[in-house]
Amino acid sequence: MYVILTDKPGEFHTEIGPGFEPVSAFDYLFYGHKRARFTIARLEKDVRMRLIDEANPGLVNIVPTKFLEKFDSVEEAREELSSLTSFGGMDTRLVPALIEVARSA
């Protein structure tokens, strides 16, 4: 199964740790400005992930992945991501990005 993880620069990021295998990443651009990075990851089993609050240093939330929407394939996750980031005629784009494996927990 696959999940979509979200990072919002200056606000929060998710740590990709044991149980996750990142398969693709995209920067979300809104009128040319990066607003988020989405990582599609294969989830081996339900685990807990760390959500790091960048606005409040030291604040870490542990979130069970059982609460994340799951997809049967990478293609389904990409379709959902595309749907979530399209807003009529607004200038929004998903740009392929490098997967950041150095953030593993």
Biopython code that builds the backbone (N, CA, C, O; Angstrom):
import numpy as np
from Bio.PDB.StructureBuilder import StructureBuilder

atoms = [
    (1, "MET", "N", (0.837, -1.168, 0.000)),
    (1, "MET", "CA", (0.000, 0.000, 0.000)),
    (1, "MET", "C", (0.886, 1.237, 0.000)),
    (1, "MET", "O", (2.048, 1.180, 0.403)),
    (2, "TYR", "N", (0.332, 2.348, -0.452)),
    (2, "TYR", "CA", (1.080, 3.595, -0.606)),
    (2, "TYR", "C", (0.367, 4.727, 0.126)),
    (2, "TYR", "O", (-0.858, 4.735, 0.250)),
    (3, "VAL", "N", (1.160, 5.683, 0.608)),
    (3, "VAL", "CA", (0.629, 6.854, 1.304)),
    (3, "VAL", "C", (1.285, 8.104, 0.732)),
    (3, "VAL", "O", (2.333, 8.037, 0.090)),
    (4, "ILE", "N", (0.652, 9.237, 0.975)),
    (4, "ILE", "CA", (1.207, 10.527, 0.576)),
    (4, "ILE", "C", (1.617, 11.267, 1.848)),
    (4, "ILE", "O", (0.792, 11.521, 2.726)),
    (5, "LEU", "N", (2.902, 11.608, 1.933)),
    (5, "LEU", "CA", (3.436, 12.351, 3.070)),
    (5, "LEU", "C", (3.637, 13.802, 2.647)),
    (5, "LEU", "O", (3.985, 14.073, 1.497)),
    (6, "THR", "N", (3.423, 14.721, 3.559)),
    (6, "THR", "CA", (3.492, 16.140, 3.235)),
    (6, "THR", "C", (4.515, 16.861, 4.102)),
    (6, "THR", "O", (4.600, 16.633, 5.309)),
    (7, "ASP", "N", (5.290, 17.736, 3.463)),
    (7, "ASP", "CA", (6.185, 18.665, 4.153)),
    (7, "ASP", "C", (5.781, 20.064, 3.722)),
    (7, "ASP", "O", (5.553, 20.308, 2.537)),
    (8, "LYS", "N", (5.690, 20.986, 4.672)),
    (8, "LYS", "CA", (5.428, 22.394, 4.356)),
    (8, "LYS", "C", (6.583, 23.201, 4.944)),
    (8, "LYS", "O", (6.679, 23.353, 6.162)),
    (9, "PRO", "N", (7.467, 23.723, 4.071)),
    (9, "PRO", "CA", (8.654, 24.442, 4.545)),
    (9, "PRO", "C", (8.304, 25.544, 5.547)),
    (9, "PRO", "O", (7.407, 26.358, 5.325)),
    (10, "GLY", "N", (9.046, 25.537, 6.658)),
    (10, "GLY", "CA", (8.822, 26.536, 7.700)),
    (10, "GLY", "C", (7.682, 26.203, 8.639)),
    (10, "GLY", "O", (7.495, 26.882, 9.649)),
    (11, "GLU", "N", (6.910, 25.164, 8.322)),
    (11, "GLU", "CA", (5.780, 24.773, 9.166)),
    (11, "GLU", "C", (5.995, 23.390, 9.796)),
    (11, "GLU", "O", (6.040, 23.261, 11.019)),
    (12, "PHE", "N", (6.128, 22.357, 8.953)),
    (12, "PHE", "CA", (6.317, 21.005, 9.474)),
    (12, "PHE", "C", (6.887, 20.097, 8.387)),
    (12, "PHE", "O", (6.811, 20.399, 7.196)),
    (13, "HIS", "N", (7.458, 18.977, 8.828)),
    (13, "HIS", "CA", (7.862, 17.924, 7.899)),
    (13, "HIS", "C", (7.691, 16.570, 8.569)),
    (13, "HIS", "O", (7.713, 16.451, 9.794)),
    (14, "THR", "N", (7.521, 15.560, 7.737)),
    (14, "THR", "CA", (7.398, 14.196, 8.235)),
    (14, "THR", "C", (8.743, 13.497, 8.081)),
    (14, "THR", "O", (9.438, 13.673, 7.081)),
    (15, "GLU", "N", (9.093, 12.712, 9.073)),
    (15, "GLU", "CA", (10.316, 11.925, 8.987)),
    (15, "GLU", "C", (9.992, 10.578, 8.359)),
    (15, "GLU", "O", (9.070, 9.874, 8.771)),
    (16, "ILE", "N", (10.779, 10.250, 7.355)),
    (16, "ILE", "CA", (10.612, 8.956, 6.693)),
    (16, "ILE", "C", (11.532, 7.979, 7.404)),
    (16, "ILE", "O", (12.753, 8.086, 7.299)),
    (17, "GLY", "N", (10.960, 7.034, 8.122)),
    (17, "GLY", "CA", (11.742, 6.102, 8.915)),
    (17, "GLY", "C", (11.435, 4.666, 8.547)),
    (17, "GLY", "O", (10.923, 4.393, 7.462)),
    (18, "PRO", "N", (11.746, 3.751, 9.446)),
    (18, "PRO", "CA", (11.490, 2.337, 9.201)),
    (18, "PRO", "C", (10.020, 2.091, 8.872)),
    (18, "PRO", "O", (9.130, 2.659, 9.506)),
    (19, "GLY", "N", (9.774, 1.245, 7.882)),
    (19, "GLY", "CA", (8.420, 0.932, 7.466)),
    (19, "GLY", "C", (7.985, 1.697, 6.231)),
    (19, "GLY", "O", (6.960, 1.377, 5.630)),
    (20, "PHE", "N", (8.774, 2.729, 5.838)),
    (20, "PHE", "CA", (8.471, 3.536, 4.660)),
    (20, "PHE", "C", (9.543, 3.326, 3.598)),
    (20, "PHE", "O", (10.729, 3.233, 3.914)),
    (21, "GLU", "N", (9.125, 3.254, 2.346)),
    (21, "GLU", "CA", (10.065, 3.270, 1.230)),
    (21, "GLU", "C", (9.604, 4.357, 0.268)),
    (21, "GLU", "O", (8.646, 4.149, -0.477)),
    (22, "PRO", "N", (10.272, 5.526, 0.269)),
    (22, "PRO", "CA", (9.855, 6.594, -0.637)),
    (22, "PRO", "C", (10.056, 6.165, -2.088)),
    (22, "PRO", "O", (11.100, 5.613, -2.437)),
    (23, "VAL", "N", (9.055, 6.419, -2.933)),
    (23, "VAL", "CA", (9.157, 6.018, -4.339)),
    (23, "VAL", "C", (9.153, 7.211, -5.285)),
    (23, "VAL", "O", (9.697, 7.113, -6.385)),
    (24, "SER", "N", (8.562, 8.322, -4.896)),
    (24, "SER", "CA", (8.612, 9.541, -5.710)),
    (24, "SER", "C", (8.265, 10.742, -4.855)),
    (24, "SER", "O", (7.601, 10.626, -3.825)),
    (25, "ALA", "N", (8.733, 11.908, -5.305)),
    (25, "ALA", "CA", (8.475, 13.146, -4.567)),
    (25, "ALA", "C", (8.180, 14.261, -5.560)),
    (25, "ALA", "O", (8.673, 14.259, -6.688)),
    (26, "PHE", "N", (7.361, 15.218, -5.112)),
    (26, "PHE", "CA", (6.960, 16.337, -5.951)),
    (26, "PHE", "C", (6.928, 17.610, -5.123)),
    (26, "PHE", "O", (6.444, 17.619, -3.991)),
    (27, "ASP", "N", (7.450, 18.685, -5.705)),
    (27, "ASP", "CA", (7.266, 20.001, -5.103)),
    (27, "ASP", "C", (5.962, 20.559, -5.650)),
    (27, "ASP", "O", (5.693, 20.472, -6.848)),
    (28, "TYR", "N", (5.165, 21.125, -4.775)),
    (28, "TYR", "CA", (3.903, 21.746, -5.159)),
    (28, "TYR", "C", (4.143, 23.244, -5.285)),
    (28, "TYR", "O", (4.493, 23.915, -4.314)),
    (29, "LEU", "N", (3.949, 23.758, -6.496)),
    (29, "LEU", "CA", (4.139, 25.172, -6.757)),
    (29, "LEU", "C", (2.788, 25.848, -6.932)),
    (29, "LEU", "O", (1.936, 25.379, -7.687)),
    (30, "PHE", "N", (2.608, 26.953, -6.226)),
    (30, "PHE", "CA", (1.391, 27.760, -6.313)),
    (30, "PHE", "C", (1.815, 29.123, -6.821)),
    (30, "PHE", "O", (2.473, 29.883, -6.110)),
    (31, "TYR", "N", (1.436, 29.430, -8.052)),
    (31, "TYR", "CA", (1.863, 30.661, -8.712)),
    (31, "TYR", "C", (3.380, 30.820, -8.643)),
    (31, "TYR", "O", (3.897, 31.901, -8.359)),
    (32, "GLY", "N", (4.080, 29.717, -8.910)),
    (32, "GLY", "CA", (5.535, 29.725, -8.986)),
    (32, "GLY", "C", (6.270, 29.635, -7.669)),
    (32, "GLY", "O", (7.499, 29.558, -7.664)),
    (33, "HIS", "N", (5.568, 29.642, -6.556)),
    (33, "HIS", "CA", (6.203, 29.567, -5.236)),
    (33, "HIS", "C", (5.989, 28.175, -4.635)),
    (33, "HIS", "O", (4.876, 27.648, -4.630)),
    (34, "LYS", "N", (7.074, 27.597, -4.132)),
    (34, "LYS", "CA", (6.973, 26.278, -3.507)),
    (34, "LYS", "C", (6.184, 26.399, -2.213)),
    (34, "LYS", "O", (6.541, 27.179, -1.330)),
    (35, "ARG", "N", (5.118, 25.631, -2.105)),
    (35, "ARG", "CA", (4.277, 25.651, -0.912)),
    (35, "ARG", "C", (4.389, 24.358, -0.109)),
    (35, "ARG", "O", (4.144, 24.347, 1.098)),
    (36, "ALA", "N", (4.763, 23.263, -0.788)),
    (36, "ALA", "CA", (4.832, 21.976, -0.086)),
    (36, "ALA", "C", (5.654, 20.990, -0.903)),
    (36, "ALA", "O", (5.900, 21.192, -2.092)),
    (37, "ARG", "N", (6.067, 19.931, -0.243)),
    (37, "ARG", "CA", (6.658, 18.781, -0.926)),
    (37, "ARG", "C", (5.827, 17.577, -0.528)),
    (37, "ARG", "O", (5.547, 17.354, 0.650)),
    (38, "PHE", "N", (5.441, 16.812, -1.521)),
    (38, "PHE", "CA", (4.693, 15.585, -1.293)),
    (38, "PHE", "C", (5.575, 14.407, -1.654)),
    (38, "PHE", "O", (6.207, 14.400, -2.710)),
    (39, "THR", "N", (5.621, 13.416, -0.787)),
    (39, "THR", "CA", (6.368, 12.190, -1.048)),
    (39, "THR", "C", (5.400, 11.030, -1.037)),
    (39, "THR", "O", (4.646, 10.841, -0.083)),
    (40, "ILE", "N", (5.428, 10.258, -2.103)),
    (40, "ILE", "CA", (4.643, 9.025, -2.151)),
    (40, "ILE", "C", (5.565, 7.924, -1.657)),
    (40, "ILE", "O", (6.666, 7.743, -2.177)),
    (41, "ALA", "N", (5.108, 7.189, -0.647)),
    (41, "ALA", "CA", (5.934, 6.150, -0.047)),
    (41, "ALA", "C", (5.160, 4.842, 0.054)),
    (41, "ALA", "O", (3.955, 4.816, 0.304)),
    (42, "ARG", "N", (5.897, 3.768, -0.150)),
    (42, "ARG", "CA", (5.309, 2.443, 0.064)),
    (42, "ARG", "C", (5.357, 2.192, 1.560)),
    (42, "ARG", "O", (6.387, 2.379, 2.207)),
    (43, "LEU", "N", (4.230, 1.767, 2.091)),
    (43, "LEU", "CA", (4.110, 1.498, 3.517)),
    (43, "LEU", "C", (4.032, -0.015, 3.688)),
    (43, "LEU", "O", (3.093, -0.659, 3.221)),
    (44, "GLU", "N", (5.028, -0.565, 4.358)),
    (44, "GLU", "CA", (5.089, -2.013, 4.534)),
    (44, "GLU", "C", (4.011, -2.514, 5.487)),
    (44, "GLU", "O", (3.437, -3.584, 5.286)),
    (45, "LYS", "N", (3.745, -1.732, 6.520)),
    (45, "LYS", "CA", (2.711, -2.051, 7.508)),
    (45, "LYS", "C", (2.411, -0.771, 8.263)),
    (45, "LYS", "O", (3.178, 0.188, 8.176)),
    (46, "ASP", "N", (1.329, -0.739, 8.989)),
    (46, "ASP", "CA", (1.018, 0.448, 9.781)),
    (46, "ASP", "C", (2.075, 0.630, 10.863)),
    (46, "ASP", "O", (2.371, -0.287, 11.629)),
    (47, "VAL", "N", (2.630, 1.822, 10.906)),
    (47, "VAL", "CA", (3.652, 2.180, 11.891)),
    (47, "VAL", "C", (3.302, 3.571, 12.425)),
    (47, "VAL", "O", (2.265, 4.135, 12.077)),
    (48, "ARG", "N", (4.150, 4.098, 13.247)),
    (48, "ARG", "CA", (3.989, 5.474, 13.724)),
    (48, "ARG", "C", (5.050, 6.319, 13.029)),
    (48, "ARG", "O", (6.186, 5.880, 12.844)),
    (49, "MET", "N", (4.667, 7.534, 12.649)),
    (49, "MET", "CA", (5.631, 8.426, 12.004)),
    (49, "MET", "C", (5.772, 9.690, 12.839)),
    (49, "MET", "O", (4.884, 10.059, 13.608)),
    (50, "ARG", "N", (6.904, 10.333, 12.663)),
    (50, "ARG", "CA", (7.188, 11.566, 13.401)),
    (50, "ARG", "C", (6.858, 12.757, 12.520)),
    (50, "ARG", "O", (7.308, 12.846, 11.378)),
    (51, "LEU", "N", (6.073, 13.660, 13.059)),
    (51, "LEU", "CA", (5.712, 14.909, 12.395)),
    (51, "LEU", "C", (6.402, 16.021, 13.185)),
    (51, "LEU", "O", (6.043, 16.302, 14.328)),
    (52, "ILE", "N", (7.403, 16.652, 12.553)),
    (52, "ILE", "CA", (8.238, 17.636, 13.220)),
    (52, "ILE", "C", (7.692, 19.032, 12.945)),
    (52, "ILE", "O", (7.562, 19.439, 11.791)),
    (53, "ASP", "N", (7.374, 19.758, 14.004)),
    (53, "ASP", "CA", (6.861, 21.119, 13.886)),
    (53, "ASP", "C", (8.055, 22.063, 13.768)),
    (53, "ASP", "O", (8.821, 22.213, 14.719)),
    (54, "GLU", "N", (8.219, 22.699, 12.609)),
    (54, "GLU", "CA", (9.349, 23.602, 12.392)),
    (54, "GLU", "C", (9.087, 24.993, 12.980)),
    (54, "GLU", "O", (10.032, 25.725, 13.272)),
    (55, "ALA", "N", (7.837, 25.358, 13.154)),
    (55, "ALA", "CA", (7.498, 26.666, 13.709)),
    (55, "ALA", "C", (7.719, 26.707, 15.221)),
    (55, "ALA", "O", (7.951, 27.776, 15.787)),
    (56, "ASN", "N", (7.647, 25.546, 15.873)),
    (56, "ASN", "CA", (7.861, 25.431, 17.319)),
    (56, "ASN", "C", (8.944, 24.385, 17.562)),
    (56, "ASN", "O", (8.635, 23.219, 17.808)),
    (57, "PRO", "N", (10.215, 24.794, 17.497)),
    (57, "PRO", "CA", (11.313, 23.839, 17.641)),
    (57, "PRO", "C", (11.143, 22.947, 18.871)),
    (57, "PRO", "O", (10.795, 23.408, 19.959)),
    (58, "GLY", "N", (11.396, 21.678, 18.663)),
    (58, "GLY", "CA", (11.284, 20.719, 19.751)),
    (58, "GLY", "C", (9.932, 20.043, 19.832)),
    (58, "GLY", "O", (9.788, 19.046, 20.539)),
    (59, "LEU", "N", (8.934, 20.558, 19.125)),
    (59, "LEU", "CA", (7.604, 19.955, 19.158)),
    (59, "LEU", "C", (7.534, 18.855, 18.101)),
    (59, "LEU", "O", (7.690, 19.109, 16.907)),
    (60, "VAL", "N", (7.295, 17.632, 18.565)),
    (60, "VAL", "CA", (7.218, 16.474, 17.682)),
    (60, "VAL", "C", (5.933, 15.721, 17.989)),
    (60, "VAL", "O", (5.637, 15.426, 19.147)),
    (61, "ASN", "N", (5.184, 15.417, 16.960)),
    (61, "ASN", "CA", (3.974, 14.613, 17.113)),
    (61, "ASN", "C", (4.239, 13.231, 16.551)),
    (61, "ASN", "O", (4.845, 13.094, 15.488)),
    (62, "ILE", "N", (3.792, 12.216, 17.252)),
    (62, "ILE", "CA", (3.891, 10.849, 16.776)),
    (62, "ILE", "C", (2.504, 10.465, 16.265)),
    (62, "ILE", "O", (1.539, 10.436, 17.028)),
    (63, "VAL", "N", (2.413, 10.172, 14.971)),
    (63, "VAL", "CA", (1.122, 9.944, 14.333)),
    (63, "VAL", "C", (1.059, 8.515, 13.786)),
    (63, "VAL", "O", (1.939, 8.119, 13.022)),
    (64, "PRO", "N", (0.044, 7.736, 14.155)),
    (64, "PRO", "CA", (-0.112, 6.395, 13.579)),
    (64, "PRO", "C", (-0.510, 6.498, 12.106)),
    (64, "PRO", "O", (-1.383, 7.289, 11.749)),
    (65, "THR", "N", (0.124, 5.709, 11.265)),
    (65, "THR", "CA", (-0.188, 5.744, 9.833)),
    (65, "THR", "C", (-1.560, 5.153, 9.526)),
    (65, "THR", "O", (-2.052, 5.285, 8.405)),
    (66, "LYS", "N", (-2.178, 4.508, 10.499)),
    (66, "LYS", "CA", (-3.511, 3.961, 10.251)),
    (66, "LYS", "C", (-4.516, 5.066, 9.935)),
    (66, "LYS", "O", (-5.588, 4.795, 9.394)),
    (67, "PHE", "N", (-4.168, 6.329, 10.276)),
    (67, "PHE", "CA", (-5.054, 7.453, 10.003)),
    (67, "PHE", "C", (-4.833, 8.056, 8.614)),
    (67, "PHE", "O", (-5.610, 8.910, 8.187)),
    (68, "LEU", "N", (-3.790, 7.627, 7.907)),
    (68, "LEU", "CA", (-3.515, 8.153, 6.571)),
    (68, "LEU", "C", (-4.349, 7.419, 5.522)),
    (68, "LEU", "O", (-4.632, 6.229, 5.655)),
    (69, "GLU", "N", (-4.737, 8.154, 4.473)),
    (69, "GLU", "CA", (-5.403, 7.507, 3.351)),
    (69, "GLU", "C", (-4.371, 6.635, 2.640)),
    (69, "GLU", "O", (-3.228, 7.046, 2.442)),
    (70, "LYS", "N", (-4.782, 5.441, 2.263)),
    (70, "LYS", "CA", (-3.868, 4.492, 1.622)),
    (70, "LYS", "C", (-4.349, 4.179, 0.214)),
    (70, "LYS", "O", (-5.544, 4.206, -0.077)),
    (71, "PHE", "N", (-3.387, 3.881, -0.650)),
    (71, "PHE", "CA", (-3.667, 3.601, -2.053)),
    (71, "PHE", "C", (-3.035, 2.273, -2.433)),
    (71, "PHE", "O", (-1.977, 1.904, -1.923)),
    (72, "ASP", "N", (-3.699, 1.558, -3.337)),
    (72, "ASP", "CA", (-3.210, 0.246, -3.756)),
    (72, "ASP", "C", (-2.002, 0.321, -4.675)),
    (72, "ASP", "O", (-1.230, -0.634, -4.758)),
    (73, "SER", "N", (-1.826, 1.450, -5.372)),
    (73, "SER", "CA", (-0.714, 1.568, -6.319)),
    (73, "SER", "C", (-0.154, 2.985, -6.298)),
    (73, "SER", "O", (-0.792, 3.919, -5.813)),
    (74, "VAL", "N", (1.049, 3.119, -6.833)),
    (74, "VAL", "CA", (1.668, 4.434, -6.966)),
    (74, "VAL", "C", (0.807, 5.310, -7.875)),
    (74, "VAL", "O", (0.641, 6.502, -7.618)),
    (75, "GLU", "N", (0.262, 4.721, -8.931)),
    (75, "GLU", "CA", (-0.563, 5.464, -9.879)),
    (75, "GLU", "C", (-1.791, 6.056, -9.192)),
    (75, "GLU", "O", (-2.150, 7.205, -9.451)),
    (76, "GLU", "N", (-2.437, 5.286, -8.320)),
    (76, "GLU", "CA", (-3.600, 5.801, -7.586)),
    (76, "GLU", "C", (-3.203, 6.971, -6.687)),
    (76, "GLU", "O", (-3.930, 7.960, -6.594)),
    (77, "ALA", "N", (-2.055, 6.859, -6.030)),
    (77, "ALA", "CA", (-1.579, 7.939, -5.159)),
    (77, "ALA", "C", (-1.284, 9.186, -5.986)),
    (77, "ALA", "O", (-1.623, 10.294, -5.571)),
    (78, "ARG", "N", (-0.658, 9.021, -7.147)),
    (78, "ARG", "CA", (-0.362, 10.173, -8.024)),
    (78, "ARG", "C", (-1.635, 10.831, -8.518)),
    (78, "ARG", "O", (-1.715, 12.058, -8.571)),
    (79, "GLU", "N", (-2.631, 10.039, -8.880)),
    (79, "GLU", "CA", (-3.911, 10.594, -9.329)),
    (79, "GLU", "C", (-4.565, 11.407, -8.214)),
    (79, "GLU", "O", (-5.087, 12.494, -8.463)),
    (80, "GLU", "N", (-4.541, 10.890, -6.995)),
    (80, "GLU", "CA", (-5.118, 11.609, -5.855)),
    (80, "GLU", "C", (-4.357, 12.908, -5.603)),
    (80, "GLU", "O", (-4.966, 13.950, -5.363)),
    (81, "LEU", "N", (-3.046, 12.848, -5.656)),
    (81, "LEU", "CA", (-2.222, 14.034, -5.450)),
    (81, "LEU", "C", (-2.526, 15.090, -6.509)),
    (81, "LEU", "O", (-2.638, 16.275, -6.192)),
    (82, "SER", "N", (-2.656, 14.674, -7.737)),
    (82, "SER", "CA", (-2.996, 15.596, -8.817)),
    (82, "SER", "C", (-4.361, 16.231, -8.575)),
    (82, "SER", "O", (-4.542, 17.430, -8.788)),
    (83, "SER", "N", (-5.308, 15.431, -8.134)),
    (83, "SER", "CA", (-6.647, 15.929, -7.846)),
    (83, "SER", "C", (-6.634, 16.926, -6.678)),
    (83, "SER", "O", (-7.330, 17.941, -6.716)),
    (84, "LEU", "N", (-5.852, 16.635, -5.661)),
    (84, "LEU", "CA", (-5.790, 17.491, -4.472)),
    (84, "LEU", "C", (-5.119, 18.839, -4.737)),
    (84, "LEU", "O", (-5.355, 19.803, -4.009)),
    (85, "THR", "N", (-4.290, 18.908, -5.771)),
    (85, "THR", "CA", (-3.511, 20.123, -6.005)),
    (85, "THR", "C", (-3.991, 20.917, -7.218)),
    (85, "THR", "O", (-3.312, 21.851, -7.646)),
    (86, "SER", "N", (-5.135, 20.570, -7.773)),
    (86, "SER", "CA", (-5.691, 21.303, -8.912)),
    (86, "SER", "C", (-6.885, 22.126, -8.445)),
    (86, "SER", "O", (-7.807, 21.607, -7.816)),
    (87, "PHE", "N", (-6.851, 23.413, -8.762)),
    (87, "PHE", "CA", (-7.921, 24.309, -8.340)),
    (87, "PHE", "C", (-8.378, 25.158, -9.522)),
    (87, "PHE", "O", (-7.940, 26.298, -9.673)),
    (88, "GLY", "N", (-9.236, 24.621, -10.343)),
    (88, "GLY", "CA", (-9.766, 25.370, -11.475)),
    (88, "GLY", "C", (-8.674, 25.944, -12.341)),
    (88, "GLY", "O", (-7.799, 25.216, -12.808)),
    (89, "GLY", "N", (-8.716, 27.270, -12.566)),
    (89, "GLY", "CA", (-7.749, 27.924, -13.427)),
    (89, "GLY", "C", (-6.537, 28.473, -12.704)),
    (89, "GLY", "O", (-5.749, 29.208, -13.299)),
    (90, "MET", "N", (-6.367, 28.132, -11.428)),
    (90, "MET", "CA", (-5.223, 28.647, -10.670)),
    (90, "MET", "C", (-3.924, 28.034, -11.186)),
    (90, "MET", "O", (-3.910, 26.913, -11.696)),
    (91, "ASP", "N", (-2.836, 28.787, -11.043)),
    (91, "ASP", "CA", (-1.520, 28.341, -11.492)),
    (91, "ASP", "C", (-0.907, 27.437, -10.421)),
    (91, "ASP", "O", (-0.206, 27.905, -9.524)),
    (92, "THR", "N", (-1.180, 26.149, -10.529)),
    (92, "THR", "CA", (-0.618, 25.157, -9.616)),
    (92, "THR", "C", (0.111, 24.106, -10.443)),
    (92, "THR", "O", (-0.332, 23.736, -11.531)),
    (93, "ARG", "N", (1.241, 23.628, -9.908)),
    (93, "ARG", "CA", (2.006, 22.595, -10.603)),
    (93, "ARG", "C", (2.649, 21.651, -9.609)),
    (93, "ARG", "O", (2.995, 22.034, -8.491)),
    (94, "LEU", "N", (2.801, 20.417, -10.038)),
    (94, "LEU", "CA", (3.592, 19.436, -9.300)),
    (94, "LEU", "C", (4.863, 19.202, -10.110)),
    (94, "LEU", "O", (4.797, 18.807, -11.274)),
    (95, "VAL", "N", (6.015, 19.446, -9.496)),
    (95, "VAL", "CA", (7.295, 19.307, -10.176)),
    (95, "VAL", "C", (8.057, 18.159, -9.513)),
    (95, "VAL", "O", (8.238, 18.165, -8.295)),
    (96, "PRO", "N", (8.508, 17.165, -10.302)),
    (96, "PRO", "CA", (9.277, 16.068, -9.709)),
    (96, "PRO", "C", (10.456, 16.605, -8.897)),
    (96, "PRO", "O", (11.120, 17.560, -9.301)),
    (97, "ALA", "N", (10.700, 15.982, -7.758)),
    (97, "ALA", "CA", (11.776, 16.400, -6.854)),
    (97, "ALA", "C", (12.592, 15.185, -6.441)),
    (97, "ALA", "O", (12.146, 14.043, -6.560)),
    (98, "LEU", "N", (13.786, 15.454, -5.959)),
    (98, "LEU", "CA", (14.630, 14.381, -5.446)),
    (98, "LEU", "C", (14.064, 13.890, -4.122)),
    (98, "LEU", "O", (13.566, 14.674, -3.313)),
    (99, "ILE", "N", (14.147, 12.598, -3.916)),
    (99, "ILE", "CA", (13.708, 12.017, -2.644)),
    (99, "ILE", "C", (14.806, 12.243, -1.613)),
    (99, "ILE", "O", (15.970, 11.921, -1.853)),
    (100, "GLU", "N", (14.436, 12.790, -0.483)),
    (100, "GLU", "CA", (15.392, 13.082, 0.576)),
    (100, "GLU", "C", (15.480, 11.896, 1.524)),
    (100, "GLU", "O", (14.665, 11.763, 2.438)),
    (101, "VAL", "N", (16.473, 11.031, 1.305)),
    (101, "VAL", "CA", (16.606, 9.861, 2.161)),
    (101, "VAL", "C", (17.418, 10.155, 3.408)),
    (101, "VAL", "O", (17.436, 9.344, 4.334)),
    (102, "ALA", "N", (18.082, 11.284, 3.451)),
    (102, "ALA", "CA", (18.910, 11.623, 4.616)),
    (102, "ALA", "C", (18.075, 11.912, 5.848)),
    (102, "ALA", "O", (18.619, 11.973, 6.951)),
    (103, "ARG", "N", (16.762, 12.093, 5.696)),
    (103, "ARG", "CA", (15.914, 12.412, 6.842)),
    (103, "ARG", "C", (15.386, 11.166, 7.531)),
    (103, "ARG", "O", (14.492, 11.268, 8.372)),
    (104, "SER", "N", (15.907, 10.004, 7.204)),
    (104, "SER", "CA", (15.429, 8.780, 7.845)),
    (104, "SER", "C", (15.653, 8.847, 9.341)),
    (104, "SER", "O", (16.660, 9.368, 9.821)),
    (105, "ALA", "N", (14.673, 8.298, 10.071)),
    (105, "ALA", "CA", (14.771, 8.294, 11.531)),
    (105, "ALA", "C", (15.605, 7.134, 12.000)),
    (105, "ALA", "O", (15.802, 6.963, 13.203)),
]
sb = StructureBuilder()
sb.init_structure("model")
sb.init_model(0)
sb.init_chain("A")
sb.init_seg("    ")
for serial, (resi, resn, name, xyz) in enumerate(atoms, 1):
    if name == "N":
        sb.init_residue(resn, " ", resi, " ")
    sb.init_atom(name, np.array(xyz, "f"), 0.0, 1.0, " ", f" {name:<3s}", serial, name[0])
structure = sb.get_structure()
